């Protein structure tokens, strides 16, 4: 099995991709839309549809993990 887990800036993650803020985190998000008025990206909680956070594009997140 090839490990493709890597850390990258949120602005470079495609929309709809699964992300985590920490590699061993229990909460998994999907990268949503960019809000120009706040200049931040939305992350939707995969397990709770009413939970959403906003982060700047330079925030480092983990992608490519097995979910």
Secondary structure, DSSP 4 states (H G I P E B T S, - for coil): -----EEEEGGGSPTT-EEBSSTT-S--EEEEEEETTTTEEEEEESS-TT-EEEE-TT-EEEES---
